């Protein structure tokens, strides 16, 4: 509902829109700028080094709007923010008395919201505590145009900020509400109410204001928390320029901890129309009773609006995250498998597989398909009668397809088993590098270990070997030959294989032949000049031709050293902020065409770039990632760390369970449709059908849904994914996941069943796919706009009681959404970093796109884990004791581990005890500690053993091999840590969490005025 002004609030004249992206010129005095400036507007230096943001403004679309509207001095409404949360809403008083006078007419409440123009203090928050800020009398024009004459030479003071906690006569802080008035638990200023959804919000005292406060506030009243805090240089990036206390903001760490306390180690029963599942970051046991595990299908909302207009009104996406080959947690039942001939046939009209969502009629002779709305006859050999009022088949508990949400069908047809192809660069660069001997030794050791495995599926794998420079060298490994034969192909444009038999041979039959070739490869002589580089398509085309000739899927491992060039037209040049339809993220047409051929054959490409130099103007990762493979880069494998990482990567690629030549079909209820599918794959003509060369347990796709007509509230919504794929041994399997959700006509029910981590993963995949065609600035603004409109919609339609205009209202399970969205907006992909190369951003985009929900949430909000200084006085490392990702969480006497799927950092404070340094690093001097990539020494003491074991456990939970980086406090490489402190202002110019939340709230309030 709309906010109703109280008796002491006065309405101000309505400021009409000047346009879709600008405010009206009728604005009160005061130079204002965007609270979320671009890269050039933020400073990480000391207060003395900071300058007003408008001293560095440029004429672009990232700053203030032309003729920005400011806070009217005639508006006597003091907006204060209050935060409380119950089962359907949350409010917190965090923003100091924002005077919002711009009123947006209903007709203007569209999708595009201009950036909020707010008072900006160029000084640090600590300076603002001491004295009001008087800006200079001269400044540059705002970024979107000159300011009006009346806006110059006028001072701006910081807004007033009061206390949210009352002080008793003894000086101690007490919560400013009565505990007995409501069943609740209080933590750090939050109210978690368990009252009914219709009960009024328990109001907290408003932020205190001086009695003479009117219009612009010239007196600053700091909060009690700010008064008591010890100010340190590290906390400058955490503080809000508007005087907000970051400690009082909703905490993602606390949300995760609360969910773990509720579900960790417990059993969640997943049944049709089940409640909201535990977060993806919580480890628990999932019991499938008719609904697929949330690890396999996780809906953005577990209560779908019946009407399409209601869904649009929420401004939040409707869809699901799908991880088809997800691995069951420890303690869960294995996925049931049924043979195709014995399985009850699914819908004959739309092709959906049998599932518990089917409705049985006519005593089991026919069933109703919720995906197409038609009736299908049951074949006589699969007929069984039904019983009871609900019409359940009597054999329901004996058939997985009738009783569980996830199962597999084993097809009677068997295809060709998957093969392993090894392509090794033997050009002049590779021979000069001196690392071929190590590479061939590692390949030899890996193949020997596979051959020795008894009963292992990989022990019978077929293996092929290719070497290449500017030509292709194939090897006939037939056991009938006394020694392998080399076949040289000089015509690489149109590859014609001279032979087929012998190119792929069972490992146990060709192990000796392969070993003999691997021993000779380092002794090759350079025959061709590769100074101009080699096209990366050359070994991929050769390996693909071998697999096509023998009609089998497989993995192609390419070990490349020479400089890479990309034949044909490439789009790998341009600026990040370019408005061109093609961006640097867009693969060339040749790479896309080659990836499509690999997908049709089921060929996953894994590229190992062994060269030290950057890979020229071509990025080699498009084909590997589009085929479900990966890209690994090293520096000539000279160091021990790179050699160890190479060995781990090589072993992991062969050991991970992989599906080949896969096709994913997505079915939804007949009143819904699949409007989009986002992930790392080659897009096809239909978003509801995706083809992939290979996929593994982490491969996750986002599916977006839309209403085609109103839903039936009694039937609910059904979502089914059917993955057809081949295993390593050639077995053809079909994995089915079905999720059944309830429907509601009330918007409030949908909001209460959204989760922040799920929305973050969905937005990430959608935006990272959109960077192929749309400008980055446009995507960042769209993210901000959608979240702002969602907060405004929830405030207007779902608030169960009247709240003041300054109160921030958040749904219970979306408290962490603002910090997640802010982290996504300022990620390396959407906001270029100062030292991030194009290739690094391209690779990070692909790596994140393939992540599941748990990894995505940890990537955008890493775990900041305090480590014990000694095992005698401290408990071992515990992920449940994670801290907020901000600089104020770090103490100079502490050790902290930053754990993210792609990064592992160990931060060492300057005052860590010398005994701890000796036990962990074998040195007592802080200055002699290694900085950068390193490996902890193997020391036989409890502290070293505990921390190394903990790091190994964390590494086993991620899909890629990470290098441990030691970051010393005050060292030049500390910027690597700052990028992961996502609640602070980031080095690449991203706004702090506090400022972003303030910005969201102000714009959401403006939408409703």
Helices and strands as residue ranges (DSSP letters): E 33-34, G 39-41, G 47-49, G 53-55, E 82-85, E 90-92, G 106-108, E 117-118, H 125-130, G 149-151, E 166-167, E 173-174, G 179-181, E 184-187, E 190-193, H 224-228, G 233-237, G 246-248, H 252-263, E 267-271, E 285-289, E 297-299, E 303-305, H 308-314, E 319-322, E 337-339, E 359-361, G 362-364, E 366-368, E 375-377, G 380-382, E 386-387, E 392-393, G 396-398, H 400-403, E 406-414, E 419-425, H 428-433, H 436-451, G 457-460, E 462-468, E 472-476, E 485-489, E 505-506, H 507-521, E 534-535, H 537-550, E 554-560, E 564-565, H 589-601, E 603-609, H 621-626, E 630-633, H 640-655, E 659-668, E 672-678, E 689-695, E 701-707, E 717-726, E 731-744, H 747-751, H 756-770, H 776-797, G 812-814, H 817-825, H 838-849, H 853-860, E 863-867, G 879-881, E 882-883, G 887-889, E 895-900, E 903-908, H 914-921, G 926-928, E 932-933, H 942-955, E 964-968, G 972-974, H 975-978, H 993-1008
